[in-house]
């Protein structure tokens, strides 16, 4: 009996750890992929009931989803990747993608027009949700808000995400 208790406790601890890992994976805030073929990972930042992965309802049936990742586990512009798309009547539309390689909003790399996005999972219910998908596109350089996009200076992006969404409303 004395030998069984430690085994029982150890087995319970292993099962609990495994469940914790599975739960973490099910609700993981993961954004990863490549920029110009180089691997990158980004952090979804949360504070209280706010997150950089969020949604807001513009009007009934029209929801904006933002998936924003930061290169470090803190708020800063440099290294931030942002993917925005609309959901109309439950159907996701194309996405706008931006990558901020410097500390300001410009210059940056981005999509001049919305681009196709693959959405595998999109669940929005009340104050929370989940989005899982992938976007593969070319991001053109934008020197300033008054300049035209420079498609000769572009970077390729292939990014997958699996994020928990919070309601920004």
Steps between C-alpha positions, in 0.01 A plus 500: 500500500779743581660433161173546313431846640815660352428329167140619518615854581761491223248365247251769603767768465597374154135490388437850639811634326393337176153651527657837568716468191204392289290786630789739429523373146126523448502863609853586389572850377740406224605704201793361303634476151756650270598844375708470184561135587633576851305339788325733746267471797285776643338545842134579558490745790221508757424726789180457698217440254690659209720323248685566175286221351149639505172564324245780499154518353446799270134418456293182523654238271818705436803421717861618469768254616856611583783254558804697611826348614807660653856374460560526875266438790429875539328781316719658234451587136825365357459139391119504523292300254134589456232304314153654472192357333126551498237237569165567335204279585741240640724490189858631524613732225848579372771642728721802534851411621771734632849445638664784690875452471585832669380671816244724326188436297688599184694385322358148503415208274138422422232398257369777280176309446337227706636152431355149536524340844439137595281469809482149648321596822298810581290493814359820646266476795422796724820633653744242364589304194767310317657537158733259327629560151779587263594781266761482224570819309747763393535817705605814311708777656321821598732793576228735628124540494538745210718263292396219270574138588835385357434150366864470388596511868287223645524216750325165485299394803359157586337511842273266695310596812289333766378765741244567768299812414364752749211737437616862458147640527 
